[in-house]
Amino acid sequence: MSAWATQVGVVMFLAMIVLMAVRMPIAAAMFIPGVFGYWLMTDNAATLNFLKGNAVARLTVYELSVIPLFLLMGQFASQGGLSRDLFKAASALVGHVRGGLAMASLLSAGAFGAVCGSSVATSATITQVAYPHMKSHGYSGRLATATLATGGTLGILIPPSVPLVVYAILTEQNIAKLFAAAMVPGILAMLGYIVVVALTVHFKPDLAPATAKTTGREKWAALGGVWPIALVFAVVFGGIYGGVFSPTEGAAVGAAMTLLAGLFKRELDAEGLKNALL
């Protein structure tokens, strides 16, 4: 039986590699050989019971509910115009220096990642706001796209990070402690990216023309627009680290607060609400 099990395992592993090689989605490439191999080792009833039990067990894990809640918080922030306010505030602070709009993109990506948890959502959202702005000011397409792609990676490092949540659940670690541990590396990565942009445009100034400097009044006006994000971040992570509520409860509070912020700003309409929920 042991030799048979080994043979089945090797064949199913090779089948998984072949399915991946022919571009089948990774989940299906892992699932199909796994189910077939389990069926070979047992029978129809055992296989169906195993699938049924695993599906119920995975879909009823309370801790996993933190993931869609954090993603929903990011969607409410995006649909409610908060991402645009973040970029506007960042560009008001550093946009006047050479390469400043690229630096502002990184700053806003880091700030948006703090209420999103997804690199894909961070990159897509900030790109919609920042890329047209950089192109209109004559920024190099290579610099603009590289900056936005790099800034998007901050979404999975700066808490709340979906991969960190998944890792914490799989390894039975404390989510709040992982969030706290990732905060400083995330900020250092963001600052490091900004330094790279500054050095790049210093040696190749034609990549990023200088832009007009904003007045003090314009800066304060732009900074005033980010108070909802700052409030959500302070309440959610202050509550999690302070032990007021669990990460799942914090995610729910953050989603509710971001929804209210979008409604208060009158930018989250019925269509935006539907898109966020979908």
Secondary structure, DSSP 4 states (H G I P E B T S, - for coil): -HHHHHHHHHHHHHHHHHHHHTT--HHHHHHHHHHHHHHHHS-HHHHHHHHHHHHHHHHT-GGGGHHHHHHHHHHHHHHTTHHHHHHHHHHHHHTTSTTHHHHHHHHHHHHHHTTT--HHHHHHHHHHHHHHHHHHTT--HHHHHHHHHHHHGGGGTSSS-HHHHHHHHHHT--HHHHHHHHHHHHHHHHHHHHHHHHHHHHH-GGGS---PPPPHHHHHHHHHTTHHHHHHHHHHHHHHHTTSS-HHHHHHHHHHHHHHHHHHTT---HHHHHHHH-
